[in-house]
């Protein structure tokens, strides 16, 4: 029993260390992302170019997740690939303070997204080994909570700097410091855990099989993709709230912060219940959080707040429970590829759904709500089929 407790303690330490890496990484790039749009505008970029840069960056980022997942498994160099991704991801942010042209800033913004795409899949694969020890739901839930804490802190830090200094370049420059903390902790984590795979006990339930024949994984991927396609992006929610003047521009970022803040508590809690009850927790939360759409698009200010909190909880479940379930489905030797495919397809369907809902919004808000609800409700029986296949 003492050895088991010790191994759990060691694994939890790795989860926390990687959580600190993610906290300061998110503080860096989410802080930057909160102002890159208007910053490009000050450099002379048109609205079309801002949209093109942001869209291409996201597309490239999801593409690199697929590639880095494959190479992580084939080379077994998870740390190396993750470190390259983190350096590209985080170094691009403070370099924005040195740009004087919109096209050089645009290249750095795209590089930041590409770097994140490179490092996500090997990081999740390594994290899954420790999560196997401490509880898959709890491990990913705790990591997601720390991740979201950074995502909240970054824009708040940028707002403070912008308020006191009044220049975007100062904001990017100050973000060098959380980037430095994140990279430093990453190297400390590598030194302490050169082979995170040793943290995971080999499951007797998982065999080293070809990913193509893993039916539970593909059914699950289809269900998760339906959730992604029906999940309205917060940019559209913010656009709606500003258009109908339900909230003033000052309060909309605060609403976003509240939505993300709900994950700090809810992600570990959902992870705990997932470890106790299994897959059914994701199915239940998918159905419950689907109601954010009518609340934010039909409701008053109070209902919009409730809907945004539900939106944030659903986002947290996607970042914690969905990653945990992939690790429960796939042997550790194939997990990088599994995360790469999952992230790429999930992001592709999110992009398709976001584009469709933007079109539907201009046609009819009711049609947007019906589309969102239908996609997420259709996901429920598909996820249930994956649960039965997995027996989890």
N, C-alpha and C positions, 0 to 999 in steps of 0.2 A: 504493500500500500504506500509506503514511504517513497519508493522509486517512482510509482505512478504519479503521486502528488508532485514530486520534484520535476518530472518531465513536463507536467502540465504548467508548472511555474516557469520553466525555461521557455516553453512554447508561448505562454502569455506575454513574457518579456519581449519576445520577437514581435508579436502582434502590436504591442504598445510602441516599440521602437519604430516599426513601419508606419504606425499611426501618426507618430510625431513627424516622420518624413512627409507623409501626405498632408498633415495639418499645415505645415509651413509651405509646402509646394502649392497647395490650394490657395493659401493666403497670397502667394506671389501671383499666380496666373489668373485667379478669379478677380483679384484686385485690379490687374491690368485690363482684363476683359470688360470690366465695368466702365472703362473710359476709352477703349480703343476706337469705338465708333466716332465719338466727337473729336478725338485726337486726329484721326485721319481727315476729318472735315476741316480742321484748322490748317492742315498741310495742303489742302486743295483738292482732296479726293471727292468725287461725286458720290451721291447716294448709291448709284448703280455699282460703282467700284467698291464701296464699303460692303455692300451685299455680296458681291462676287468674291472678295477677299475672305469674308467670314464663311461663306458657303463652301468655297474650295478648300479652305483650311480644315473645316469639319470633315469634308469628304476624304481628304488626304489622311487625316488622323485615323479615321475608321479603316481605311485601306491598310495603313501601316500596322494596325492591330492584327489583321489577318496574317500579314507577312511576318511580323515579329513573333507571333505565336508559333508559326511553323518552324522558324529558325531556332526558337528557344528549345523546342523539343528535339529537333534533329542534332543540334550542337551541344545541348545541355549547358549552354553558357547563359543561364538565366540572369546572373548578376551583371555580366558584361553588357548584355543587351539592355537591361533595366537602367544601368548607369549611363549608357550612351543616351537613352531616351530622356532621362532626368536632366542631364546637362544641356541637351538641346532645348528641352522644354523650358527650363528655368533661366538659362543664360540669355535667351532671346528677349526676356522681359526688361531687365535693366538696360540692355543695348538700345531699346526704343528711345531712351533719353538722349541718345546721340544722333538720332536720325533727323534729317532736315528736309526730306522729301517723302511724299506719301507712298511712292513705290518701294522705297527701302523699308519703310515702316510696315508696309503690306507684306513684304517678304519675311520679315521677322515674325509677324503675327501668324503667317502660314507655318513658319518653322516651329513656333511654339506649339501649335496644334499637332504637327507631325511628331514632335518629340514626345508629347503626351501619348500619341498613338503607339509609338515604339515601346514605351515603358509599361503600359498598363497590363498587357497580358503576362509578361514574365513576373511582374510584381504579384499579380493575383495568383499565379501558379505557385510561387514561393509562399505566399500568405496562406494558401489552402493547406499546406503541410502542417503549419502550426495550428490552424483552425481545426484540423482533424483531432488534435490533442485536447484543445480547450472546449470544444463544441463548435461545430461548423457555423451555426447561426450566431452564437455569441462572438466568435472570432471576427467574422465579417461585419457583424452589427457594430461592434466596438470600433473597428477600423472606419466604418462609414460615419459613425458619430464624430470621430476626430477629424475626418476628412471634411465634414460639413461645418465643423467649428471653424476651420481655416477658411472655408468658402464664405462664411459670414464675416470673419475678421478682416479679410483682405479689402473688400469694398468699403468697410467702415474706416479702415486706415487710410485708404485713398481719399475718401470724403474729407477726413480731418486734414490731410496734407493739402488738398485742393482748397479747402476753406482758409487755411492759414497762409499758404504760399501763392495760390492762384494760378499755378502753372502745371501743365500735364507732365512736363519733363521731370519736375521734382518728384512727382508721384512714382514714375517709373524708376527713378534713381533710388528712392527709399526702399523699393521692393527688392533691391539687391540683397538686403540684410536677411529677410526671411528665406530668400533663395539660397543664401550661403548656409544658413542653419539646416535647411532641408538636405542639401548636398553633403554637408558634414555628417549629419546623422545617418545618411545613406551609407557612407564609407565606414562609419562606426558599426553599423548593423552588419555589413559584409564581413568586417574583421571578426565580429563576435559570432556570426553564423555563416561560415563559408559554404556550408552545404545544408540549407534549410530542409532538403528532402529527408534528412535523417530524423527530423522531428516527427514524421508521420509513420505510424505503424501500418504495415501492409494490411489492407482490408481483405478479408477472406471472401467478401461478396463481389469484389471487383477483379475482373480478369483483364489481362493485357490483350484487348481485342481491337480490331480495326474500327476506327471511329465511324466509318461508313455503315457498319452493321449494328451500331448502337441505336436501336429503334427508340428507346426511351428518350435519348438525347435529342433526336430530330423532332419527335412529337413535342417535346418541351420547348425546343427552339421555335417551332411554329406558334405555339401558344404565347410565348413571350413576345414574339414579333407582332402578334395581334394587339397585345397590350401597348407596345411601342407605337403602333400605327394610330391607335386611338387616344394617345396621350398628348393633349395640347401643350405646346411649349409655353413657358411663362411669358415670353415676349408677346405672344398673341393675347394672353390674359391681360398683361399690362396695357397693351394697345387698346383693348376693349374698355378697360376701366378708365383710361384717360379720355377716350373718345366720348363716352357717355357722361364724363365728368362726375363719376361716382366717388372718385378719390382725387385729391390734388396730386400734382407730380411729386411733391415732397414725401407723401405717404406711400406711394407705390413701391419705392425701394425698401421701405420699412416693412411692407407686406411681404415682399420677397424674402427679406431677412427672417421674418417670423415663420414663413413656410420652411425655410432651410433649418431654422433653429429647432423646429419640432423634431427633426431627425436626431438631434443630440441625445434626446431621451428615448425616442421611439425605436431607433435602429437597434440598440442593444436589447431593448425590451422585446421587440419582435424576434430577434435572434434567439433570445432565451426561450420564448414560447415555441419557436421552430425546433430547437433541440429537444423540447419536451414532447411536442405533438407532431412534428414532421411537416410534410409538404402541404397539408391542409391549411396551414397558417398563410401561405402565399396565396392560395386560392381564395380564402376568406377575405384577405386584405385587398386583393385585386377587385373583388366585387364591391366591397365597402367603399374604397377610394374612387371607384368609377363615378360616383355621384358628385365629385368635385365639379364636373362640367356644368350641369344645370345650376349649381349653386353660384358659380362665379359669373356665368353668362346671363342668368335670369334673375339673380338675387339682388337684394339691397346691400349696403356696405357690410352689415353684420354677417349676412349669408356669404358674401364674397370672402370675408375673412375665414369663415369656417371652411369654405371650399378650397381656399388656398392652403390651409393647414392640412386638409385631406390630400391635396395635390402633393404637398411636401412629404407626407407620410408614405404615399405611393412611390414617390421618387426614392425615398430611403429604402423601401422594400426592394426596389429594383437594384439598388446599389449593394444591398446586403444579402437578402434571401436568395435572389436570383443567382448571385455568384456562389453562394453556399451550395445550392442544389447542383450546379454544374460540377462542383468538386465531389459531390456524393455520387454522381453518375459516371464519372470518367476516371480511369486509372491515372496515377500521378505522372506516368511517363508520356501520356497523351494530353495532359491537361492544358499545356500552353496552346496547342492547336485548337483544343475545344473552346478555350476562352477567346482565342483570336476569331474563330468562325462566329461564335455567339455574339461578340461585341460588334463585328462587322455587319452581320445580318440585322441585329437589333437596331444599330444606328441607321442602316439603310431604310428600314421600315419606319423609324421615327421621322426621318427626313421626308419620306413619301407622305406619311400621315400629316406632318406639319404643313407641307405644301398644299395638300388637299383641303385641310381645314381652313387655311388662309383663303382659298378660293371660295369655300362654302360660306365663310363669314360674310363675304361681300354679297353672296346670294341670299342667304337666310341664316340667322343665328340658330333657329330651330333645327335646320338641316345639319349644322355643325354639331349640335348637341346630340342629335340622333346618331350621327356617324360615330362620334366618340363613344357613346354608350354601347352601340352595337358591336364595335370592335372589341371592347373590353369584356362585354358579356359573352361574346363568342369565344373569347380566350378561356373562360372558366371551364367548359366541358373539355376543351383540348388539354388544359393543364391537369384536369382530373384523369384523363386518359393516360397522360404521362406518369401521374402518380401511381396508377394501377399497374403500369408497366414496370415501374421502379420498385413498387412495394415499399415506399417510404412515407 
